[in-house]
Amino acid sequence: MQNHLKKLLLGEQGLVVIFALAFALVSVMVPNFLTERNMLGLLQSVVTVGIVACTMMFCLAARDFDLSVGSIVAFAGMVAVMASNATGSIILGIAAALVCGAVVGFINGVVIAKFRINALITTLATMQIVRGLALIASDGRAVGINDPAFFNIALSKTFGIPSPIWVLVALFAVFGFILNRTVFGKNTLAIGGNPEASRLAGVDVGATRIAIFALQGLVCAVAGVLLASRITSGQPNSAIGLELSVISACVLGGVSLAGGRASMAGVIVGVMIMGIAENAMNLLNIPAFYQYIVRGVILLLAVLLDNLRSQALGRR
Amino acid sequence: MFLEFDGLTKTYPGVTALSGVSFGVAKGAVHGLMGENGAGKSTLIKILSGDVAANAGGLRIDGTQQTYATTRDAFDAGVIVIHQELQLVPELSVAENLTLGRFPAQAGVIARRRMQEMVAARLQAAGIDIDPRAKVATLSIGERQMVEIAKAVMLDARVIALDEPTSSLSSRESEVLFALIGRLRAEGKVILYVSHRMDEIFRLCDGLTVLRDGKLAAHHATLDGVTRDQVVSEMVGRKISDIWGYRPRTPGAVRLQAQGITSPALPEPASFQVRAGEILGFFGLIGAGRSELMRALFGADPRRGSLRIDGAEITAQTPRAMIRAGLVLCSEDRKHDGILQGRSIEENIAISSRRHTSRFGILNRRAEADTADTYISRLRIRTPSRAQDILNLSGGNQQKVILARWLSEQGVKVMIVDEPTRGIDVGAKAEIYDLLFGLAEQGLAVIVVSSDLPEVMGICDRIHVMCQGRIRTDLHRADFTEHAILSAALPDRS
């Protein structure tokens, strides 16, 4: 019996099992948790982290790191609002935001892959530069949107479900496919496993890494536009600390910081566990200060579990 | 018997690494341990060193049953295992390395002089000529090996296991090692000597145990009357007469022409050519520049000079472009340059050739799985499934996976294999040779880099011997003699 339990928890699907247990437990214990209203609220609250986690997963899987995601989200939100105001077209505003996000990511990628600067340092620098740009552009204040149609991006619903959740689900599906079924995804994992061996096997390591960062920037911009629409303005100080939540969620989902190991299902579960913990604590009126502690403990436990799992697999 | 193994059994998920192995070694004896890769030698050593625990069975030292929980317990029982990868701290001195964990100290301050004197006395007593103050990073590989053995001497080990100790030593360094082993034996230590080298086993060992597929294949308390052929048969479980299986061919037109090739690691320009259907060997000592030349050809290092494949000038400078131009390199350093850690066998094979099967960047998983299965059976890769993490395979099986990666490539004109059979068992070697002959018969130009003299003589049509970064000879098969090849490989005295 004990052996059986161990096998289940430490096996390939261990995290999913734990997630299911936690979900069932919270549903029974926390009043108002399992209601349609709360479920939609829960999903809404993880949209930003979830979207950015899709590409952060690729970054980590290739042994890289991106700290600039929070800044890009805020910056892209600003660009979307300001460009929409200036041109009078929401479409142009969104396009400008996406281009800006992708360009920042592309620059990250080029500096890291071509000039061989450590990803941690590079993105630490761009994190500050981009945040600075957002603050300068708005003079440090929130920028309101002129066209109320912009709010509709976040408010519109299809089959009773708000658009940002559809976007999140779509991105989960797309990036899950890219990771497991495409040459790009497999090359990403191979680079994380052994960059030199990948190069000698004919993988264009530089181009792949640049593509990963550019994609990361683009996806951050998508999250930035949705966030700006939800908070009805471009705010230069939004999404501070986002990078840490996103990396936490990925690690929680079994993505190895040493590279070479990642799964979309794991990351989704990681994102949801973080979301559920926060949601349940809100419903139970636990003060925000305590929530930091709980989040930290969850992260440590997850990494511990991961360690146990690698040992159980018995690397020879 | 001083050291006794009793029914040792160890299973990993999907693999039985050892099953019911029992034998004993007397005091003051050097005992050999042989077997093909994956036969269970490493597992036995790991159990001895407390690295892994056996599922069943046990071991006794001097009649006392040992139940280790950690490697520390093995130390305390007087067992020291010296691994192929040395475990020294490069930035510390010899004396510091030898007293690590037990620094002589007063109030937390290391008594430097006392430490050095203590170590110097022990090194001298053991006949090891190394300055205790030298930083380990400045020592040669051979000297580092001596320091490792000195560690065993310092700890008053009763049982010393050496895992392929001469694999990176020069012959002079090996001699020093053998002399030291002789002294340790005279002191009454038990020495377990793991090696692939038959010469060393017959020269050094009193007895020999052969493992095969995790079971005891043979145990010789003495080597009197035991022949090498007998040991080889015990290792492979069948008789192997001619493992090379050389097949003569008529070479065609020149496929690869290299003219004045240099790279940062290869300052002397190298020129040579290979014909279609020809197997060209590159022999030389370690550091002769063979691998550097191959890396330059493949674009792994920046290359200068002219390179022609089928008469067409190749300007490509990256491995990616060279693969597309039809030249592939199966490199010598499997761990660093070959395997994709943490990924499956299937992915490790498909990484390069998948561009032929994928469409619009989307994988053809059926085709990749079929390819993996084909090579797993063709190369006899020992694994429960193609989804197995490559890290769970033994070294020889990892090597076969990397070979499969290049065998599954399409449009290859020149195949370079650097030490293709290093660490591979005898049975699989024959199959790899068979594959190489097959490739040559299909019209590929095959280049084999090897430090194994019988191997290059056995399979190559021509041999280039390299020495100190230069190609020195061009020998045809009719002119192959050990003397001619070796004398070209050794640097001239100056």
HADDOCK unambig.tbl for C-alpha pairs under 7 A between the chains (distance, minus, plus):
assign (segid A and resid 181 and name CA) (segid B and resid 362 and name CA) 5.76 0.50 0.50
assign (segid A and resid 181 and name CA) (segid B and resid 363 and name CA) 5.34 0.50 0.50
assign (segid A and resid 182 and name CA) (segid B and resid 361 and name CA) 5.38 0.50 0.50
assign (segid A and resid 182 and name CA) (segid B and resid 362 and name CA) 4.17 0.50 0.50
assign (segid A and resid 182 and name CA) (segid B and resid 363 and name CA) 5.09 0.50 0.50
assign (segid A and resid 183 and name CA) (segid B and resid 361 and name CA) 5.22 0.50 0.50
assign (segid A and resid 183 and name CA) (segid B and resid 362 and name CA) 6.06 0.50 0.50
assign (segid A and resid 183 and name CA) (segid B and resid 363 and name CA) 6.08 0.50 0.50
assign (segid A and resid 184 and name CA) (segid B and resid 361 and name CA) 6.93 0.50 0.50
assign (segid A and resid 190 and name CA) (segid B and resid 340 and name CA) 5.84 0.50 0.50
assign (segid A and resid 193 and name CA) (segid B and resid 340 and name CA) 4.89 0.50 0.50
assign (segid A and resid 193 and name CA) (segid B and resid 341 and name CA) 4.61 0.50 0.50
assign (segid A and resid 193 and name CA) (segid B and resid 342 and name CA) 6.01 0.50 0.50
assign (segid A and resid 193 and name CA) (segid B and resid 343 and name CA) 6.93 0.50 0.50
assign (segid A and resid 194 and name CA) (segid B and resid 340 and name CA) 5.04 0.50 0.50
assign (segid A and resid 194 and name CA) (segid B and resid 341 and name CA) 6.12 0.50 0.50
assign (segid A and resid 196 and name CA) (segid B and resid 337 and name CA) 5.69 0.50 0.50
assign (segid A and resid 197 and name CA) (segid B and resid 336 and name CA) 6.62 0.50 0.50
assign (segid A and resid 197 and name CA) (segid B and resid 337 and name CA) 4.17 0.50 0.50
assign (segid A and resid 197 and name CA) (segid B and resid 338 and name CA) 4.83 0.50 0.50
assign (segid A and resid 197 and name CA) (segid B and resid 339 and name CA) 6.35 0.50 0.50
assign (segid A and resid 197 and name CA) (segid B and resid 340 and name CA) 6.60 0.50 0.50
assign (segid A and resid 199 and name CA) (segid B and resid 319 and name CA) 6.89 0.50 0.50
assign (segid A and resid 200 and name CA) (segid B and resid 300 and name CA) 6.69 0.50 0.50
assign (segid A and resid 200 and name CA) (segid B and resid 319 and name CA) 5.54 0.50 0.50
assign (segid A and resid 200 and name CA) (segid B and resid 337 and name CA) 6.91 0.50 0.50
assign (segid A and resid 201 and name CA) (segid B and resid 351 and name CA) 6.77 0.50 0.50
assign (segid A and resid 201 and name CA) (segid B and resid 352 and name CA) 5.54 0.50 0.50
assign (segid A and resid 202 and name CA) (segid B and resid 319 and name CA) 5.47 0.50 0.50
assign (segid A and resid 202 and name CA) (segid B and resid 320 and name CA) 3.74 0.50 0.50
assign (segid A and resid 202 and name CA) (segid B and resid 323 and name CA) 6.65 0.50 0.50
assign (segid A and resid 202 and name CA) (segid B and resid 352 and name CA) 6.01 0.50 0.50
assign (segid A and resid 203 and name CA) (segid B and resid 320 and name CA) 6.26 0.50 0.50
assign (segid A and resid 204 and name CA) (segid B and resid 320 and name CA) 6.76 0.50 0.50
assign (segid A and resid 260 and name CA) (segid B and resid 342 and name CA) 6.07 0.50 0.50
assign (segid A and resid 260 and name CA) (segid B and resid 343 and name CA) 6.96 0.50 0.50
assign (segid A and resid 261 and name CA) (segid B and resid 342 and name CA) 6.85 0.50 0.50
assign (segid A and resid 315 and name CA) (segid B and resid 391 and name CA) 6.99 0.50 0.50
assign (segid A and resid 315 and name CA) (segid B and resid 392 and name CA) 5.84 0.50 0.50
assign (segid A and resid 316 and name CA) (segid B and resid 392 and name CA) 5.42 0.50 0.50
